[in-house]
Amino acid sequence: MPGCWIPPISLTARLARDGDSEPTYIEESDTHFAIAWKGHCRFEGQAFIYTDNESGRVSTVLGYPVERIDRQISNMFG
């Protein structure tokens, strides 16, 4: 799509923590949208690793469907 900016895959907005939802700022109009990216993520083997931008806290989730997510990302962005 011409003019469409695709954020780096590593940008993330945490939607929940310890089973509780977290507020996420999303603003959209007919022509634009903005998301308050709260952190970055990466995959290492079978681990999903999230780093919070504000606190620097690093969370690791084992047993995450890493391979499935990686395939979906590859299918979307090549």
N, CA, C, O and CB atoms as a CASP TS submission, in Angstrom:
PFRMAT TS
TARGET T0000
AUTHOR 0000-0000-0000
METHOD Language model
MODEL 1
PARENT N/A
ATOM      1  N   MET     1       0.860  -1.168   0.000  1.00  0.00           N
ATOM      2  CA  MET     1       0.000   0.000   0.000  1.00  0.00           C
ATOM      3  C   MET     1       0.908   1.233   0.000  1.00  0.00           C
ATOM      4  O   MET     1       1.695   1.403   0.931  1.00  0.00           O
ATOM      5  CB  MET     1      -0.979  -0.004   1.236  1.00  0.00           C
ATOM      6  N   PRO     2       0.822   2.095  -1.013  1.00  0.00           N
ATOM      7  CA  PRO     2       1.667   3.281  -1.087  1.00  0.00           C
ATOM      8  C   PRO     2       1.438   4.211   0.098  1.00  0.00           C
ATOM      9  O   PRO     2       0.301   4.467   0.495  1.00  0.00           O
ATOM     10  CB  PRO     2       1.412   4.027  -2.387  1.00  0.00           C
ATOM     11  N   GLY     3       2.536   4.710   0.653  1.00  0.00           N
ATOM     12  CA  GLY     3       2.431   5.656   1.750  1.00  0.00           C
ATOM     13  C   GLY     3       2.124   5.021   3.092  1.00  0.00           C
ATOM     14  O   GLY     3       1.948   5.733   4.080  1.00  0.00           O
ATOM     15  N   CYS     4       2.057   3.705   3.151  1.00  0.00           N
ATOM     16  CA  CYS     4       1.737   3.025   4.401  1.00  0.00           C
ATOM     17  C   CYS     4       3.032   2.728   5.153  1.00  0.00           C
ATOM     18  O   CYS     4       3.934   2.087   4.614  1.00  0.00           O
ATOM     19  CB  CYS     4       0.936   1.715   4.136  1.00  0.00           C
ATOM     20  N   TRP     5       3.123   3.196   6.396  1.00  0.00           N
ATOM     21  CA  TRP     5       4.303   2.939   7.214  1.00  0.00           C
ATOM     22  C   TRP     5       4.052   1.704   8.046  1.00  0.00           C
ATOM     23  O   TRP     5       3.060   1.620   8.770  1.00  0.00           O
ATOM     24  CB  TRP     5       4.645   4.152   8.115  1.00  0.00           C
ATOM     25  N   ILE     6       4.939   0.763   7.944  1.00  0.00           N
ATOM     26  CA  ILE     6       4.833  -0.459   8.730  1.00  0.00           C
ATOM     27  C   ILE     6       5.882  -0.378   9.836  1.00  0.00           C
ATOM     28  O   ILE     6       7.072  -0.264   9.544  1.00  0.00           O
ATOM     29  CB  ILE     6       5.029  -1.746   7.837  1.00  0.00           C
ATOM     30  N   PRO     7       5.461  -0.435  11.099  1.00  0.00           N
ATOM     31  CA  PRO     7       6.424  -0.329  12.193  1.00  0.00           C
ATOM     32  C   PRO     7       7.337  -1.550  12.243  1.00  0.00           C
ATOM     33  O   PRO     7       6.958  -2.633  11.797  1.00  0.00           O
ATOM     34  CB  PRO     7       5.695  -0.162  13.529  1.00  0.00           C
ATOM     35  N   PRO     8       8.529  -1.374  12.783  1.00  0.00           N
ATOM     36  CA  PRO     8       9.396  -2.551  12.973  1.00  0.00           C
ATOM     37  C   PRO     8       8.675  -3.601  13.812  1.00  0.00           C
ATOM     38  O   PRO     8       7.922  -3.271  14.728  1.00  0.00           O
ATOM     39  CB  PRO     8      10.737  -2.148  13.652  1.00  0.00           C
ATOM     40  N   ILE     9       8.913  -4.848  13.494  1.00  0.00           N
ATOM     41  CA  ILE     9       8.243  -5.953  14.184  1.00  0.00           C
ATOM     42  C   ILE     9       8.515  -5.911  15.681  1.00  0.00           C
ATOM     43  O   ILE     9       7.696  -6.384  16.468  1.00  0.00           O
ATOM     44  CB  ILE     9       8.694  -7.297  13.609  1.00  0.00           C
ATOM     45  N   SER    10       9.644  -5.357  16.085  1.00  0.00           N
ATOM     46  CA  SER    10       9.997  -5.386  17.500  1.00  0.00           C
ATOM     47  C   SER    10       9.199  -4.411  18.357  1.00  0.00           C
ATOM     48  O   SER    10       9.205  -4.541  19.581  1.00  0.00           O
ATOM     49  CB  SER    10      11.447  -5.097  17.653  1.00  0.00           C
ATOM     50  N   LEU    11       8.508  -3.430  17.754  1.00  0.00           N
ATOM     51  CA  LEU    11       7.710  -2.502  18.549  1.00  0.00           C
ATOM     52  C   LEU    11       6.492  -3.220  19.111  1.00  0.00           C
ATOM     53  O   LEU    11       5.814  -3.957  18.394  1.00  0.00           O
ATOM     54  CB  LEU    11       7.279  -1.283  17.704  1.00  0.00           C
ATOM     55  N   THR    12       6.214  -3.005  20.395  1.00  0.00           N
ATOM     56  CA  THR    12       5.068  -3.673  21.013  1.00  0.00           C
ATOM     57  C   THR    12       4.331  -2.746  21.963  1.00  0.00           C
ATOM     58  O   THR    12       4.892  -1.787  22.493  1.00  0.00           O
ATOM     59  CB  THR    12       5.519  -4.922  21.755  1.00  0.00           C
ATOM     60  N   ALA    13       3.084  -3.054  22.159  1.00  0.00           N
ATOM     61  CA  ALA    13       2.271  -2.389  23.178  1.00  0.00           C
ATOM     62  C   ALA    13       1.693  -3.503  24.046  1.00  0.00           C
ATOM     63  O   ALA    13       0.873  -4.295  23.581  1.00  0.00           O
ATOM     64  CB  ALA    13       1.124  -1.476  22.535  1.00  0.00           C
ATOM     65  N   ARG    14       2.115  -3.563  25.288  1.00  0.00           N
ATOM     66  CA  ARG    14       1.637  -4.612  26.192  1.00  0.00           C
ATOM     67  C   ARG    14       0.164  -4.370  26.489  1.00  0.00           C
ATOM     68  O   ARG    14      -0.223  -3.279  26.906  1.00  0.00           O
ATOM     69  CB  ARG    14       2.472  -4.646  27.512  1.00  0.00           C
ATOM     70  N   LEU    15      -0.650  -5.390  26.274  1.00  0.00           N
ATOM     71  CA  LEU    15      -2.091  -5.260  26.468  1.00  0.00           C
ATOM     72  C   LEU    15      -2.551  -5.753  27.831  1.00  0.00           C
ATOM     73  O   LEU    15      -3.605  -5.349  28.321  1.00  0.00           O
ATOM     74  CB  LEU    15      -2.821  -6.012  25.393  1.00  0.00           C
ATOM     75  N   ALA    16      -1.750  -6.635  28.449  1.00  0.00           N
ATOM     76  CA  ALA    16      -2.118  -7.174  29.763  1.00  0.00           C
ATOM     77  C   ALA    16      -0.862  -7.590  30.506  1.00  0.00           C
ATOM     78  O   ALA    16       0.174  -7.874  29.905  1.00  0.00           O
ATOM     79  CB  ALA    16      -3.093  -8.377  29.624  1.00  0.00           C
ATOM     80  N   ARG    17      -0.978  -7.620  31.848  1.00  0.00           N
ATOM     81  CA  ARG    17       0.119  -8.087  32.686  1.00  0.00           C
ATOM     82  C   ARG    17      -0.477  -8.780  33.894  1.00  0.00           C
ATOM     83  O   ARG    17      -1.348  -8.237  34.573  1.00  0.00           O
ATOM     84  CB  ARG    17       1.055  -6.914  33.115  1.00  0.00           C
ATOM     85  N   ASP    18       0.001  -9.980  34.152  1.00  0.00           N
ATOM     86  CA  ASP    18      -0.482 -10.795  35.275  1.00  0.00           C
ATOM     87  C   ASP    18      -2.002 -10.965  35.241  1.00  0.00           C
ATOM     88  O   ASP    18      -2.659 -10.989  36.281  1.00  0.00           O
ATOM     89  CB  ASP    18      -0.061 -10.161  36.605  1.00  0.00           C
ATOM     90  N   GLY    19      -2.548 -11.082  34.026  1.00  0.00           N
ATOM     91  CA  GLY    19      -3.981 -11.304  33.867  1.00  0.00           C
ATOM     92  C   GLY    19      -4.840 -10.055  33.893  1.00  0.00           C
ATOM     93  O   GLY    19      -6.050 -10.138  33.686  1.00  0.00           O
ATOM     94  N   ASP    20      -4.238  -8.897  34.144  1.00  0.00           N
ATOM     95  CA  ASP    20      -4.987  -7.644  34.172  1.00  0.00           C
ATOM     96  C   ASP    20      -4.669  -6.819  32.934  1.00  0.00           C
ATOM     97  O   ASP    20      -3.509  -6.697  32.542  1.00  0.00           O
ATOM     98  CB  ASP    20      -4.666  -6.843  35.449  1.00  0.00           C
ATOM     99  N   SER    21      -5.705  -6.252  32.320  1.00  0.00           N
ATOM    100  CA  SER    21      -5.467  -5.441  31.127  1.00  0.00           C
ATOM    101  C   SER    21      -4.757  -4.144  31.493  1.00  0.00           C
ATOM    102  O   SER    21      -4.934  -3.601  32.583  1.00  0.00           O
ATOM    103  CB  SER    21      -6.791  -5.137  30.408  1.00  0.00           C
ATOM    104  N   GLU    22      -3.952  -3.665  30.556  1.00  0.00           N
ATOM    105  CA  GLU    22      -3.252  -2.402  30.732  1.00  0.00           C
ATOM    106  C   GLU    22      -3.779  -1.427  29.691  1.00  0.00           C
ATOM    107  O   GLU    22      -4.080  -1.821  28.564  1.00  0.00           O
ATOM    108  CB  GLU    22      -1.705  -2.582  30.609  1.00  0.00           C
ATOM    109  N   PRO    23      -3.892  -0.165  30.061  1.00  0.00           N
ATOM    110  CA  PRO    23      -4.372   0.810  29.075  1.00  0.00           C
ATOM    111  C   PRO    23      -3.347   0.988  27.958  1.00  0.00           C
ATOM    112  O   PRO    23      -2.144   1.060  28.208  1.00  0.00           O
ATOM    113  CB  PRO    23      -4.666   2.169  29.750  1.00  0.00           C
ATOM    114  N   THR    24      -3.832   1.056  26.749  1.00  0.00           N
ATOM    115  CA  THR    24      -2.979   1.270  25.589  1.00  0.00           C
ATOM    116  C   THR    24      -3.565   2.409  24.774  1.00  0.00           C
ATOM    117  O   THR    24      -4.730   2.374  24.379  1.00  0.00           O
ATOM    118  CB  THR    24      -2.847  -0.025  24.731  1.00  0.00           C
ATOM    119  N   TYR    25      -2.752   3.407  24.531  1.00  0.00           N
ATOM    120  CA  TYR    25      -3.216   4.567  23.776  1.00  0.00           C
ATOM    121  C   TYR    25      -3.210   4.248  22.294  1.00  0.00           C
ATOM    122  O   TYR    25      -2.167   3.943  21.716  1.00  0.00           O
ATOM    123  CB  TYR    25      -2.340   5.801  24.066  1.00  0.00           C
ATOM    124  N   ILE    26      -4.382   4.322  21.688  1.00  0.00           N
ATOM    125  CA  ILE    26      -4.528   4.156  20.249  1.00  0.00           C
ATOM    126  C   ILE    26      -5.422   5.277  19.763  1.00  0.00           C
ATOM    127  O   ILE    26      -6.525   5.476  20.272  1.00  0.00           O
ATOM    128  CB  ILE    26      -5.114   2.748  19.876  1.00  0.00           C
ATOM    129  N   GLU    27      -4.938   6.001  18.780  1.00  0.00           N
ATOM    130  CA  GLU    27      -5.709   7.102  18.196  1.00  0.00           C
ATOM    131  C   GLU    27      -5.821   6.839  16.707  1.00  0.00           C
ATOM    132  O   GLU    27      -4.835   6.492  16.055  1.00  0.00           O
ATOM    133  CB  GLU    27      -5.043   8.500  18.480  1.00  0.00           C
ATOM    134  N   GLU    28      -7.017   7.004  16.169  1.00  0.00           N
ATOM    135  CA  GLU    28      -7.159   6.801  14.728  1.00  0.00           C
ATOM    136  C   GLU    28      -8.173   7.763  14.135  1.00  0.00           C
ATOM    137  O   GLU    28      -9.111   8.211  14.795  1.00  0.00           O
ATOM    138  CB  GLU    28      -7.570   5.363  14.430  1.00  0.00           C
ATOM    139  N   SER    29      -7.950   8.059  12.876  1.00  0.00           N
ATOM    140  CA  SER    29      -8.873   8.878  12.104  1.00  0.00           C
ATOM    141  C   SER    29      -9.091   8.157  10.781  1.00  0.00           C
ATOM    142  O   SER    29      -8.651   7.020  10.611  1.00  0.00           O
ATOM    143  CB  SER    29      -8.324  10.346  11.889  1.00  0.00           C
ATOM    144  N   ASP    30      -9.756   8.804   9.861  1.00  0.00           N
ATOM    145  CA  ASP    30      -9.987   8.179   8.560  1.00  0.00           C
ATOM    146  C   ASP    30      -8.693   7.949   7.789  1.00  0.00           C
ATOM    147  O   ASP    30      -8.625   7.058   6.942  1.00  0.00           O
ATOM    148  CB  ASP    30     -10.924   9.033   7.736  1.00  0.00           C
ATOM    149  N   THR    31      -7.663   8.747   8.076  1.00  0.00           N
ATOM    150  CA  THR    31      -6.434   8.674   7.287  1.00  0.00           C
ATOM    151  C   THR    31      -5.174   8.319   8.084  1.00  0.00           C
ATOM    152  O   THR    31      -4.147   8.019   7.476  1.00  0.00           O
ATOM    153  CB  THR    31      -6.219   9.976   6.609  1.00  0.00           C
ATOM    154  N   HIS    32      -5.214   8.343   9.410  1.00  0.00           N
ATOM    155  CA  HIS    32      -4.019   8.108  10.212  1.00  0.00           C
ATOM    156  C   HIS    32      -4.343   7.278  11.457  1.00  0.00           C
ATOM    157  O   HIS    32      -5.494   7.176  11.881  1.00  0.00           O
ATOM    158  CB  HIS    32      -3.383   9.441  10.616  1.00  0.00           C
ATOM    159  N   PHE    33      -3.310   6.703  12.014  1.00  0.00           N
ATOM    160  CA  PHE    33      -3.458   6.081  13.314  1.00  0.00           C
ATOM    161  C   PHE    33      -2.142   6.229  14.073  1.00  0.00           C
ATOM    162  O   PHE    33      -1.081   6.390  13.470  1.00  0.00           O
ATOM    163  CB  PHE    33      -3.866   4.584  13.178  1.00  0.00           C
ATOM    164  N   ALA    34      -2.222   6.173  15.391  1.00  0.00           N
ATOM    165  CA  ALA    34      -1.041   6.249  16.247  1.00  0.00           C
ATOM    166  C   ALA    34      -1.221   5.284  17.408  1.00  0.00           C
ATOM    167  O   ALA    34      -2.308   5.155  17.973  1.00  0.00           O
ATOM    168  CB  ALA    34      -0.808   7.703  16.762  1.00  0.00           C
ATOM    169  N   ILE    35      -0.154   4.624  17.741  1.00  0.00           N
ATOM    170  CA  ILE    35      -0.152   3.685  18.858  1.00  0.00           C
ATOM    171  C   ILE    35       1.002   4.060  19.776  1.00  0.00           C
ATOM    172  O   ILE    35       2.111   4.332  19.314  1.00  0.00           O
ATOM    173  CB  ILE    35      -0.028   2.197  18.365  1.00  0.00           C
ATOM    174  N   ALA    36       0.737   4.074  21.070  1.00  0.00           N
ATOM    175  CA  ALA    36       1.798   4.358  22.036  1.00  0.00           C
ATOM    176  C   ALA    36       2.557   3.054  22.277  1.00  0.00           C
ATOM    177  O   ALA    36       2.163   2.234  23.107  1.00  0.00           O
ATOM    178  CB  ALA    36       1.217   4.946  23.386  1.00  0.00           C
ATOM    179  N   TRP    37       3.647   2.880  21.540  1.00  0.00           N
ATOM    180  CA  TRP    37       4.453   1.681  21.694  1.00  0.00           C
ATOM    181  C   TRP    37       5.135   1.735  23.051  1.00  0.00           C
ATOM    182  O   TRP    37       5.877   2.676  23.332  1.00  0.00           O
ATOM    183  CB  TRP    37       5.496   1.546  20.546  1.00  0.00           C
ATOM    184  N   LYS    38       4.895   0.743  23.894  1.00  0.00           N
ATOM    185  CA  LYS    38       5.404   0.751  25.270  1.00  0.00           C
ATOM    186  C   LYS    38       6.700  -0.023  25.443  1.00  0.00           C
ATOM    187  O   LYS    38       7.353   0.090  26.480  1.00  0.00           O
ATOM    188  CB  LYS    38       4.372   0.188  26.194  1.00  0.00           C
ATOM    189  N   GLY    39       7.076  -0.797  24.453  1.00  0.00           N
ATOM    190  CA  GLY    39       8.273  -1.603  24.622  1.00  0.00           C
ATOM    191  C   GLY    39       8.717  -2.241  23.330  1.00  0.00           C
ATOM    192  O   GLY    39       8.239  -1.912  22.245  1.00  0.00           O
ATOM    193  N   HIS    40       9.650  -3.166  23.477  1.00  0.00           N
ATOM    194  CA  HIS    40      10.185  -3.933  22.360  1.00  0.00           C
ATOM    195  C   HIS    40      10.157  -5.412  22.724  1.00  0.00           C
ATOM    196  O   HIS    40      10.222  -5.787  23.895  1.00  0.00           O
ATOM    197  CB  HIS    40      11.629  -3.474  22.003  1.00  0.00           C
ATOM    198  N   CYS    41      10.060  -6.234  21.697  1.00  0.00           N
ATOM    199  CA  CYS    41      10.090  -7.676  21.945  1.00  0.00           C
ATOM    200  C   CYS    41      11.041  -8.338  20.977  1.00  0.00           C
ATOM    201  O   CYS    41      11.410  -7.784  19.942  1.00  0.00           O
ATOM    202  CB  CYS    41       8.683  -8.293  21.821  1.00  0.00           C
ATOM    203  N   ARG    42      11.422  -9.536  21.350  1.00  0.00           N
ATOM    204  CA  ARG    42      12.234 -10.358  20.463  1.00  0.00           C
ATOM    205  C   ARG    42      11.977 -11.822  20.809  1.00  0.00           C
ATOM    206  O   ARG    42      11.507 -12.153  21.898  1.00  0.00           O
ATOM    207  CB  ARG    42      13.756 -10.003  20.589  1.00  0.00           C
ATOM    208  N   PHE    43      12.294 -12.674  19.864  1.00  0.00           N
ATOM    209  CA  PHE    43      12.200 -14.107  20.069  1.00  0.00           C
ATOM    210  C   PHE    43      13.604 -14.666  20.176  1.00  0.00           C
ATOM    211  O   PHE    43      14.480 -14.318  19.384  1.00  0.00           O
ATOM    212  CB  PHE    43      11.409 -14.791  18.924  1.00  0.00           C
ATOM    213  N   GLU    44      13.818 -15.527  21.148  1.00  0.00           N
ATOM    214  CA  GLU    44      15.077 -16.266  21.275  1.00  0.00           C
ATOM    215  C   GLU    44      14.713 -17.723  21.504  1.00  0.00           C
ATOM    216  O   GLU    44      14.264 -18.105  22.585  1.00  0.00           O
ATOM    217  CB  GLU    44      15.980 -15.702  22.450  1.00  0.00           C
ATOM    218  N   GLY    45      14.910 -18.519  20.485  1.00  0.00           N
ATOM    219  CA  GLY    45      14.507 -19.920  20.572  1.00  0.00           C
ATOM    220  C   GLY    45      13.017 -20.008  20.855  1.00  0.00           C
ATOM    221  O   GLY    45      12.211 -19.477  20.091  1.00  0.00           O
ATOM    222  N   GLN    46      12.644 -20.665  21.931  1.00  0.00           N
ATOM    223  CA  GLN    46      11.234 -20.811  22.304  1.00  0.00           C
ATOM    224  C   GLN    46      10.777 -19.739  23.280  1.00  0.00           C
ATOM    225  O   GLN    46       9.687 -19.842  23.843  1.00  0.00           O
ATOM    226  CB  GLN    46      10.996 -22.177  22.907  1.00  0.00           C
ATOM    227  N   ALA    47      11.588 -18.718  23.489  1.00  0.00           N
ATOM    228  CA  ALA    47      11.260 -17.666  24.459  1.00  0.00           C
ATOM    229  C   ALA    47      10.818 -16.384  23.758  1.00  0.00           C
ATOM    230  O   ALA    47      11.392 -15.975  22.749  1.00  0.00           O
ATOM    231  CB  ALA    47      12.467 -17.377  25.364  1.00  0.00           C
ATOM    232  N   PHE    48       9.785 -15.763  24.319  1.00  0.00           N
ATOM    233  CA  PHE    48       9.330 -14.439  23.910  1.00  0.00           C
ATOM    234  C   PHE    48       9.835 -13.475  24.984  1.00  0.00           C
ATOM    235  O   PHE    48       9.502 -13.629  26.159  1.00  0.00           O
ATOM    236  CB  PHE    48       7.741 -14.373  23.741  1.00  0.00           C
ATOM    237  N   ILE    49      10.633 -12.485  24.588  1.00  0.00           N
ATOM    238  CA  ILE    49      11.252 -11.578  25.546  1.00  0.00           C
ATOM    239  C   ILE    49      10.749 -10.162  25.284  1.00  0.00           C
ATOM    240  O   ILE    49      10.863  -9.641  24.175  1.00  0.00           O
ATOM    241  CB  ILE    49      12.804 -11.643  25.457  1.00  0.00           C
ATOM    242  N   TYR    50      10.191  -9.553  26.330  1.00  0.00           N
ATOM    243  CA  TYR    50       9.622  -8.201  26.248  1.00  0.00           C
ATOM    244  C   TYR    50      10.423  -7.265  27.152  1.00  0.00           C
ATOM    245  O   TYR    50      10.692  -7.591  28.309  1.00  0.00           O
ATOM    246  CB  TYR    50       8.108  -8.200  26.653  1.00  0.00           C
ATOM    247  N   THR    51      10.804  -6.097  26.617  1.00  0.00           N
ATOM    248  CA  THR    51      11.504  -5.075  27.389  1.00  0.00           C
ATOM    249  C   THR    51      10.650  -3.824  27.427  1.00  0.00           C
ATOM    250  O   THR    51      10.312  -3.268  26.382  1.00  0.00           O
ATOM    251  CB  THR    51      12.903  -4.771  26.789  1.00  0.00           C
ATOM    252  N   ASP    52      10.296  -3.374  28.630  1.00  0.00           N
ATOM    253  CA  ASP    52       9.482  -2.179  28.824  1.00  0.00           C
ATOM    254  C   ASP    52      10.358  -0.937  28.631  1.00  0.00           C
ATOM    255  O   ASP    52      11.421  -0.822  29.241  1.00  0.00           O
ATOM    256  CB  ASP    52       8.820  -2.179  30.237  1.00  0.00           C
ATOM    257  N   ASN    53       9.908  -0.012  27.781  1.00  0.00           N
ATOM    258  CA  ASN    53      10.691   1.195  27.505  1.00  0.00           C
ATOM    259  C   ASN    53      10.881   2.067  28.733  1.00  0.00           C
ATOM    260  O   ASN    53      11.969   2.604  28.943  1.00  0.00           O
ATOM    261  CB  ASN    53      10.029   2.000  26.421  1.00  0.00           C
ATOM    262  N   GLU    54       9.847   2.219  29.544  1.00  0.00           N
ATOM    263  CA  GLU    54       9.896   3.145  30.678  1.00  0.00           C
ATOM    264  C   GLU    54      10.722   2.604  31.846  1.00  0.00           C
ATOM    265  O   GLU    54      11.600   3.292  32.365  1.00  0.00           O
ATOM    266  CB  GLU    54       8.490   3.452  31.151  1.00  0.00           C
ATOM    267  N   SER    55      10.436   1.383  32.248  1.00  0.00           N
ATOM    268  CA  SER    55      11.100   0.827  33.436  1.00  0.00           C
ATOM    269  C   SER    55      12.373   0.048  33.112  1.00  0.00           C
ATOM    270  O   SER    55      13.233  -0.142  33.972  1.00  0.00           O
ATOM    271  CB  SER    55      10.144  -0.074  34.176  1.00  0.00           C
ATOM    272  N   GLY    56      12.482  -0.400  31.865  1.00  0.00           N
ATOM    273  CA  GLY    56      13.605  -1.257  31.499  1.00  0.00           C
ATOM    274  C   GLY    56      13.412  -2.704  31.925  1.00  0.00           C
ATOM    275  O   GLY    56      14.283  -3.543  31.696  1.00  0.00           O
ATOM    276  N   ARG    57      12.260  -3.002  32.550  1.00  0.00           N
ATOM    277  CA  ARG    57      11.974  -4.359  33.018  1.00  0.00           C
ATOM    278  C   ARG    57      11.918  -5.326  31.836  1.00  0.00           C
ATOM    279  O   ARG    57      11.307  -5.034  30.807  1.00  0.00           O
ATOM    280  CB  ARG    57      10.644  -4.394  33.806  1.00  0.00           C
ATOM    281  N   VAL    58      12.559  -6.467  31.998  1.00  0.00           N
ATOM    282  CA  VAL    58      12.569  -7.493  30.968  1.00  0.00           C
ATOM    283  C   VAL    58      11.744  -8.679  31.461  1.00  0.00           C
ATOM    284  O   VAL    58      11.978  -9.196  32.554  1.00  0.00           O
ATOM    285  CB  VAL    58      14.028  -7.928  30.618  1.00  0.00           C
ATOM    286  N   SER    59      10.779  -9.105  30.648  1.00  0.00           N
ATOM    287  CA  SER    59       9.946 -10.263  30.974  1.00  0.00           C
ATOM    288  C   SER    59      10.178 -11.331  29.914  1.00  0.00           C
ATOM    289  O   SER    59      10.212 -11.035  28.719  1.00  0.00           O
ATOM    290  CB  SER    59       8.430  -9.872  31.058  1.00  0.00           C
ATOM    291  N   THR    60      10.335 -12.562  30.353  1.00  0.00           N
ATOM    292  CA  THR    60      10.524 -13.679  29.441  1.00  0.00           C
ATOM    293  C   THR    60       9.367 -14.649  29.618  1.00  0.00           C
ATOM    294  O   THR    60       9.040 -15.047  30.736  1.00  0.00           O
ATOM    295  CB  THR    60      11.888 -14.384  29.686  1.00  0.00           C
ATOM    296  N   VAL    61       8.755 -15.024  28.504  1.00  0.00           N
ATOM    297  CA  VAL    61       7.649 -15.971  28.536  1.00  0.00           C
ATOM    298  C   VAL    61       8.084 -17.218  27.774  1.00  0.00           C
ATOM    299  O   VAL    61       8.355 -17.169  26.574  1.00  0.00           O
ATOM    300  CB  VAL    61       6.342 -15.351  27.923  1.00  0.00           C
ATOM    301  N   LEU    62       8.145 -18.330  28.491  1.00  0.00           N
ATOM    302  CA  LEU    62       8.477 -19.606  27.863  1.00  0.00           C
ATOM    303  C   LEU    62       7.185 -20.308  27.476  1.00  0.00           C
ATOM    304  O   LEU    62       6.157 -20.125  28.129  1.00  0.00           O
ATOM    305  CB  LEU    62       9.332 -20.500  28.812  1.00  0.00           C
ATOM    306  N   GLY    63       7.229 -21.102  26.428  1.00  0.00           N
ATOM    307  CA  GLY    63       6.033 -21.812  25.993  1.00  0.00           C
ATOM    308  C   GLY    63       5.132 -20.959  25.119  1.00  0.00           C
ATOM    309  O   GLY    63       4.018 -21.370  24.798  1.00  0.00           O
ATOM    310  N   TYR    64       5.589 -19.789  24.733  1.00  0.00           N
ATOM    311  CA  TYR    64       4.845 -18.894  23.838  1.00  0.00           C
ATOM    312  C   TYR    64       4.853 -19.518  22.445  1.00  0.00           C
ATOM    313  O   TYR    64       5.834 -20.174  22.093  1.00  0.00           O
ATOM    314  CB  TYR    64       5.471 -17.440  23.818  1.00  0.00           C
ATOM    315  N   PRO    65       3.820 -19.347  21.644  1.00  0.00           N
ATOM    316  CA  PRO    65       3.802 -19.963  20.307  1.00  0.00           C
ATOM    317  C   PRO    65       4.719 -19.212  19.337  1.00  0.00           C
ATOM    318  O   PRO    65       4.260 -18.665  18.334  1.00  0.00           O
ATOM    319  CB  PRO    65       2.361 -19.994  19.750  1.00  0.00           C
ATOM    320  N   VAL    66       6.021 -19.190  19.647  1.00  0.00           N
ATOM    321  CA  VAL    66       7.004 -18.398  18.914  1.00  0.00           C
ATOM    322  C   VAL    66       7.051 -18.771  17.432  1.00  0.00           C
ATOM    323  O   VAL    66       7.026 -17.894  16.569  1.00  0.00           O
ATOM    324  CB  VAL    66       8.380 -18.575  19.534  1.00  0.00           C
ATOM    325  N   GLU    67       7.119 -20.057  17.143  1.00  0.00           N
ATOM    326  CA  GLU    67       7.224 -20.488  15.746  1.00  0.00           C
ATOM    327  C   GLU    67       6.004 -20.067  14.938  1.00  0.00           C
ATOM    328  O   GLU    67       6.138 -19.627  13.796  1.00  0.00           O
ATOM    329  CB  GLU    67       7.397 -22.004  15.671  1.00  0.00           C
ATOM    330  N   ARG    68       4.845 -20.194  15.508  1.00  0.00           N
ATOM    331  CA  ARG    68       3.612 -19.804  14.810  1.00  0.00           C
ATOM    332  C   ARG    68       3.589 -18.291  14.547  1.00  0.00           C
ATOM    333  O   ARG    68       3.228 -17.850  13.456  1.00  0.00           O
ATOM    334  CB  ARG    68       2.368 -20.222  15.639  1.00  0.00           C
ATOM    335  N   ILE    69       3.973 -17.510  15.548  1.00  0.00           N
ATOM    336  CA  ILE    69       4.011 -16.054  15.391  1.00  0.00           C
ATOM    337  C   ILE    69       5.048 -15.669  14.337  1.00  0.00           C
ATOM    338  O   ILE    69       4.786 -14.816  13.489  1.00  0.00           O
ATOM    339  CB  ILE    69       4.331 -15.363  16.742  1.00  0.00           C
ATOM    340  N   ASP    70       6.211 -16.291  14.389  1.00  0.00           N
ATOM    341  CA  ASP    70       7.268 -16.004  13.425  1.00  0.00           C
ATOM    342  C   ASP    70       6.796 -16.298  11.994  1.00  0.00           C
ATOM    343  O   ASP    70       7.074 -15.524  11.079  1.00  0.00           O
ATOM    344  CB  ASP    70       8.527 -16.827  13.754  1.00  0.00           C
ATOM    345  N   ARG    71       6.085 -17.416  11.802  1.00  0.00           N
ATOM    346  CA  ARG    71       5.540 -17.746  10.481  1.00  0.00           C
ATOM    347  C   ARG    71       4.545 -16.690  10.022  1.00  0.00           C
ATOM    348  O   ARG    71       4.567 -16.275   8.863  1.00  0.00           O
ATOM    349  CB  ARG    71       4.867 -19.124  10.505  1.00  0.00           C
ATOM    350  N   GLN    72       3.666 -16.252  10.931  1.00  0.00           N
ATOM    351  CA  GLN    72       2.668 -15.235  10.568  1.00  0.00           C
ATOM    352  C   GLN    72       3.346 -13.918  10.174  1.00  0.00           C
ATOM    353  O   GLN    72       2.950 -13.282   9.197  1.00  0.00           O
ATOM    354  CB  GLN    72       1.689 -14.996  11.743  1.00  0.00           C
ATOM    355  N   ILE    73       4.354 -13.517  10.926  1.00  0.00           N
ATOM    356  CA  ILE    73       5.084 -12.289  10.600  1.00  0.00           C
ATOM    357  C   ILE    73       5.753 -12.422   9.236  1.00  0.00           C
ATOM    358  O   ILE    73       5.700 -11.503   8.418  1.00  0.00           O
ATOM    359  CB  ILE    73       6.138 -11.974  11.687  1.00  0.00           C
ATOM    360  N   SER    74       6.382 -13.568   8.996  1.00  0.00           N
ATOM    361  CA  SER    74       7.024 -13.798   7.702  1.00  0.00           C
ATOM    362  C   SER    74       6.013 -13.756   6.562  1.00  0.00           C
ATOM    363  O   SER    74       6.298 -13.221   5.490  1.00  0.00           O
ATOM    364  CB  SER    74       7.751 -15.140   7.702  1.00  0.00           C
ATOM    365  N   ASN    75       4.833 -14.322   6.796  1.00  0.00           N
ATOM    366  CA  ASN    75       3.785 -14.307   5.764  1.00  0.00           C
ATOM    367  C   ASN    75       3.308 -12.873   5.491  1.00  0.00           C
ATOM    368  O   ASN    75       2.986 -12.530   4.354  1.00  0.00           O
ATOM    369  CB  ASN    75       2.588 -15.194   6.196  1.00  0.00           C
ATOM    370  N   MET    76       3.266 -12.050   6.525  1.00  0.00           N
ATOM    371  CA  MET    76       2.761 -10.679   6.356  1.00  0.00           C
ATOM    372  C   MET    76       3.808  -9.754   5.739  1.00  0.00           C
ATOM    373  O   MET    76       3.490  -8.945   4.868  1.00  0.00           O
ATOM    374  CB  MET    76       2.310 -10.115   7.701  1.00  0.00           C
ATOM    375  N   PHE    77       5.055  -9.876   6.191  1.00  0.00           N
ATOM    376  CA  PHE    77       6.058  -8.886   5.822  1.00  0.00           C
ATOM    377  C   PHE    77       7.240  -9.442   5.028  1.00  0.00           C
ATOM    378  O   PHE    77       8.139  -8.694   4.644  1.00  0.00           O
ATOM    379  CB  PHE    77       6.566  -8.233   7.048  1.00  0.00           C
ATOM    380  N   GLY    78       7.239 -10.753   4.782  1.00  0.00           N
ATOM    381  CA  GLY    78       8.294 -11.336   3.967  1.00  0.00           C
ATOM    382  C   GLY    78       9.564 -11.663   4.613  1.00  0.00           C
ATOM    383  O   GLY    78      10.481 -12.157   3.957  1.00  0.00           O
TER
END
